[in-house]
């Protein structure tokens, strides 16, 4: 659709006017992808790909794709981002303060996901990181982290027992934040599987329960 003269008042769908060579003004379609900003302390995200879809998107539907929240960055500033598996993990890691402990129990952690570098950055800024792995799945990741620990002298401690460890959570007892769900921290979980994650903020009772679970597992397994 076009109009010949530049009107004083444009219809609502004339969000921007591009003038052609003959003086015609062309309609630019409105972007109807509205954002829903989620502000509560209980957040849920779903995996990036629907099980029967070949198209990647943030969640299983267009409704989920529009959900945004204020994620904390390593800089200490918040940024409005899509509510995804990755951004929920990055938020709880970035909110951990120096001289506090962040406990991570994870079946599988890949060095290719953003959570891996986020955990290293948290340790570099003074957060004490304790990670429980499943030994059979994470040999390469543990070796990589151990190399960084040796080189940089950062506060990360790893444990992995002989028995299977299938937990998937991060707990920040100081802030009362808990991240849990079905997803491992791997590219397959983000791009191929049907997964979900919950982030509970400012819930000290829940954080205490997860901390007790973590420390029970921690006390029963050996060092690397």
Long-range contacts (C-beta under 8 A, 24 or more apart in sequence): 1-26, 1-27, 2-26, 2-27, 33-65, 33-66, 34-66, 35-66, 35-67, 35-68, 35-80, 36-63, 36-66, 36-67, 36-68, 37-68, 37-69, 37-70, 37-80, 38-67, 38-68, 38-69, 38-83, 39-69, 39-70, 41-200, 41-201, 41-202, 41-203, 42-198, 42-199, 42-200, 42-201, 43-69, 43-83, 43-88, 43-198, 43-199, 43-201, 44-196, 44-197, 44-198, 44-199, 45-83, 45-84, 45-85, 45-87, 45-88, 45-196, 45-197, 45-199, 46-85, 46-194, 46-195, 46-196, 47-85, 47-183, 47-189, 47-190, 47-193, 47-194, 47-195, 47-196, 48-84, 48-85, 48-190, 48-191, 49-191, 49-192, 50-194, 51-194, 56-191, 58-82, 58-83, 58-84, 59-83, 59-84, 74-118, 74-121, 74-122, 74-125, 84-190, 85-181, 85-183, 85-189, 85-190, 85-195, 85-196, 85-197, 86-113, 86-114, 86-115, 86-190, 88-179, 88-197, 88-199, 89-114, 89-115, 89-118, 89-170, 89-179, 89-185, 89-197, 90-114, 90-115, 90-118, 91-199, 92-170, 92-172, 92-177, 92-178, 92-179, 92-199, 93-118, 93-119, 93-122, 93-170, 94-118, 94-122, 95-172, 95-175, 95-177, 96-122, 96-127, 96-172, 96-174, 96-175, 97-127, 97-174, 97-175, 98-125, 98-126, 98-127, 99-126, 99-127, 99-128, 100-127, 100-128, 100-172, 100-173, 100-174, 100-175, 101-127, 101-128, 101-129, 101-130, 101-173, 101-174, 102-127, 102-128, 102-129, 102-130, 102-170, 102-171, 102-172, 103-130, 103-170, 103-171, 103-172, 103-173, 103-210, 103-211, 103-214, 103-215, 104-129, 104-130, 104-131, 104-132, 104-169, 104-170, 105-131, 105-132, 105-165, 105-167, 105-168, 105-169, 105-170, 105-213, 105-214, 105-217, 106-131, 106-132, 106-133, 106-167, 106-168, 106-169, 106-170, 106-184, 106-185, 107-133, 107-134, 107-137, 107-165, 107-166, 107-167, 107-168, 107-184, 108-134, 108-137, 108-138, 108-184, 108-185, 108-186, 109-133, 109-138, 109-141, 109-184, 109-185, 109-186, 110-141, 110-185, 110-186, 110-187, 111-140, 111-141, 111-144, 112-186, 112-187, 113-185, 113-186, 113-187, 113-190, 115-185, 116-141, 116-185, 119-156, 120-145, 120-148, 120-154, 120-156, 123-154, 123-155, 123-156, 124-152, 124-154, 126-155, 127-155, 128-155, 128-156, 128-157, 129-155, 129-156, 129-157, 130-156, 130-157, 130-159, 130-214, 130-218, 131-156, 131-157, 131-158, 131-159, 132-159, 132-160, 132-165, 132-167, 132-214, 132-217, 132-218, 132-221, 133-158, 133-159, 133-160, 133-165, 134-160, 134-164, 134-165, 134-166, 135-160, 135-161, 135-162, 135-165, 136-164, 142-224, 146-224, 158-223, 158-224, 159-218, 159-221, 159-222, 159-223, 159-224, 160-221, 160-224, 161-217, 161-220, 161-221, 161-222, 162-221, 162-222, 163-221, 165-217, 165-221, 167-213, 167-217, 169-210, 169-214, 171-207, 171-210, 171-211, 171-214, 172-207, 173-204, 173-207, 173-208, 173-211, 175-201, 175-202, 175-207, 176-201, 176-202, 176-203, 176-204, 176-206, 176-207, 177-201, 177-202, 177-203, 177-207, 178-203, 178-206, 178-207, 178-210, 180-210
